[in-house]
Amino acid sequence: MEYTYKTRGTCAVQIKFDLDGDIISNVKFLGGCNGNLQGISRLVEGMNVNDVAAKLKGITCGYKSTSCPDQLAIAIANAVAERKQA
C-alpha cells in the first residue's frame, strides 16, 4: 500500500513509500538534497520498517531539530499506526 507523508521542518516537503507487510519499498522524497535522499531511498529498499525507523529516528540536520531521515522514521510510524487502525 502506498503512503504519503507531508514533512515538517525539512527541505524535502513530502515522502511517498510503499509498505508490503513490514517491508518498505519505493521511497521517494519531494525536494531536499537529491543525491543524499536517493541514497537513503536505495539503502532502505526492502528493509523491515522497524529496522529503518530505529536507525533513522532522532537524526538532526544542522541546527534543525529533525532531518529527512528522521521524517521518514516518523512517516513509517504513522503508516504503521494507520494500518493497525484499519
C-alpha positions as CSV (number, residue, x, y, z in Angstrom):
1,M,0.0,0.0,0.0
2,E,1.3,3.5,-0.9
3,Y,1.6,6.1,1.9
4,T,2.2,9.8,1.5
5,Y,3.6,12.0,4.3
6,K,3.9,15.8,4.4
7,T,7.2,16.5,6.1
8,R,7.7,19.2,8.8
9,G,10.9,21.2,9.3
10,T,12.9,19.9,6.4
11,C,13.9,20.9,2.8
12,A,12.0,17.9,1.5
13,V,8.3,18.6,1.6
14,Q,6.9,15.1,1.0
15,I,7.7,11.5,1.3
16,K,6.0,8.6,-0.6
17,F,6.6,5.0,0.0
18,D,5.0,1.5,-0.2
19,L,4.6,-1.0,2.6
20,D,4.2,-4.6,1.9
21,G,3.6,-6.1,5.3
22,D,6.6,-4.8,7.3
23,I,8.8,-4.2,4.2
24,I,9.4,-0.7,2.8
25,S,9.9,0.0,-0.9
26,N,9.7,2.7,-3.5
27,V,10.7,5.5,-1.2
28,K,10.6,8.9,-2.9
29,F,11.3,12.3,-1.4
30,L,10.0,15.5,-3.0
31,G,12.5,18.3,-2.6
32,G,15.6,18.1,-0.4
33,C,19.1,17.1,-1.2
34,N,18.5,14.9,-4.2
35,G,21.7,12.8,-4.1
36,N,21.5,12.1,-0.3
37,L,17.8,11.3,-0.4
38,Q,18.3,8.9,-3.4
39,G,21.0,7.2,-1.3
40,I,18.7,6.8,1.7
41,S,15.9,5.6,-0.5
42,R,18.1,2.9,-2.0
43,L,19.6,1.8,1.3
44,V,16.2,1.3,3.0
45,E,14.7,-0.6,0.0
46,G,13.4,-4.0,1.1
47,M,14.2,-3.4,4.8
48,N,11.9,-4.1,7.7
49,V,10.1,-0.9,8.8
50,N,11.1,-1.4,12.4
51,D,14.8,-1.6,11.5
52,V,14.6,1.5,9.3
53,A,12.7,3.6,11.9
54,A,15.1,2.5,14.7
55,K,18.2,3.6,12.6
56,L,16.8,6.9,11.4
57,K,14.8,8.2,14.3
58,G,16.3,11.3,16.0
59,I,18.8,12.3,13.3
60,T,19.0,16.0,13.1
61,C,20.2,18.3,10.2
62,G,22.4,21.2,11.1
63,Y,20.5,23.5,13.5
64,K,17.2,21.8,12.8
65,S,15.6,19.5,15.4
66,T,14.7,17.0,12.6
67,S,16.0,15.8,9.3
68,C,14.8,14.0,6.2
69,P,15.8,10.6,7.6
70,D,14.0,11.4,10.9
71,Q,10.9,12.5,9.0
72,L,11.0,9.1,7.2
73,A,11.1,7.4,10.6
74,I,8.1,9.4,11.7
75,A,6.3,8.7,8.4
76,I,6.8,5.0,8.9
77,A,5.5,5.1,12.4
78,N,2.4,7.0,11.2
79,A,1.8,4.5,8.4
80,V,2.1,1.5,10.7
81,A,-0.3,3.1,13.2
82,E,-2.7,3.9,10.4
83,R,-2.6,0.4,9.2
84,K,-3.3,-1.0,12.6
85,Q,-6.4,1.2,12.9
86,A,-7.8,0.0,9.6
